[in-house]
């Protein structure tokens, strides 16, 4: 997940289902609103995820991908809170 506030990249896990399973019907990337919480040594959501019915264009998709690749390359993906 990439924060809309500060473009930080978070590795978020689902407790029962993965995020991909929860939104199997939606094309990615997807604009959502949720609360991130620490759980043991990982980041989870509180289970309440609101998705917005917005189509994200190619330019924004590339920007998200670039943000993710840069974070991964620089080992900046937040894996715990």
C-alpha positions as CSV (number, residue, x, y, z in Angstrom):
1,X,0.0,0.0,0.0
2,X,1.1,3.5,-0.8
3,X,0.0,6.3,1.5
4,X,-1.7,9.2,-0.2
5,X,-0.4,11.6,2.5
6,X,3.3,11.0,2.2
7,X,3.9,8.3,-0.4
8,X,5.4,5.9,2.1
9,X,5.1,2.3,1.0
10,X,3.7,-0.3,3.5
11,X,3.7,-4.1,3.3
12,X,0.3,-4.9,4.7
13,X,-1.0,-8.4,5.5
14,X,-4.5,-9.7,5.9
15,X,-5.2,-11.7,9.0
16,X,-7.7,-14.1,7.4
17,X,-7.7,-13.1,3.7
18,X,-5.1,-11.3,1.7
19,X,-5.9,-7.8,0.3
20,X,-5.9,-9.4,-3.2
21,X,-8.6,-11.9,-2.2
22,X,-10.7,-9.2,-0.6
23,X,-10.7,-7.1,-3.8
24,X,-10.5,-9.9,-6.5
25,X,-13.2,-8.1,-8.5
26,X,-11.4,-4.7,-8.7
27,X,-8.7,-3.7,-11.1
28,X,-5.5,-2.6,-9.4
29,X,-4.3,-0.1,-8.3
30,X,-7.3,0.6,-6.1
31,X,-8.0,3.7,-4.0
32,X,-9.0,2.6,-0.5
33,X,-9.3,4.0,3.0
34,X,-8.3,1.9,6.0
35,X,-6.5,2.0,9.3
36,X,-3.1,0.3,9.6
37,X,-2.3,-1.4,12.8
38,X,0.8,-3.2,14.2
39,X,0.2,-6.9,14.9
40,X,3.2,-8.8,16.2
41,X,5.9,-7.9,13.7
42,X,3.7,-7.1,10.7
43,X,1.2,-4.4,9.6
44,X,-2.5,-5.3,9.3
45,X,-5.7,-3.3,8.7
46,X,-8.4,-3.0,11.2
47,X,-10.7,-5.0,8.8
48,X,-12.8,-2.1,7.7
49,X,-11.7,-1.1,4.2
50,X,-13.6,1.4,2.1
51,X,-12.9,1.2,-1.6
52,X,-13.7,4.1,-4.0
53,X,-15.1,3.5,-7.4
54,X,-12.4,5.5,-9.2
55,X,-10.6,4.4,-12.4
56,X,-6.9,5.2,-12.2
57,X,-5.3,6.2,-15.4
58,X,-2.0,5.0,-16.9
59,X,0.0,8.0,-15.8
60,X,-1.0,7.5,-12.2
61,X,-0.4,3.8,-12.4
62,X,3.1,4.4,-13.6
63,X,3.7,7.0,-10.8
64,X,2.6,4.4,-8.2
65,X,4.8,1.7,-9.8
66,X,7.8,4.1,-9.8
67,X,7.1,5.0,-6.1
68,X,7.0,1.3,-5.2
69,X,10.1,0.4,-7.2
70,X,12.1,3.3,-5.7
71,X,11.0,2.2,-2.2
72,X,11.9,-1.4,-2.9
73,X,15.3,-0.5,-4.4
74,X,16.2,1.7,-1.4
75,X,14.8,-0.8,1.1
76,X,12.2,1.7,2.3
77,X,9.2,-0.5,2.4
78,X,7.7,-0.2,5.9
79,X,7.2,-3.7,7.2
80,X,6.2,-2.8,10.8
81,X,4.9,0.3,12.6
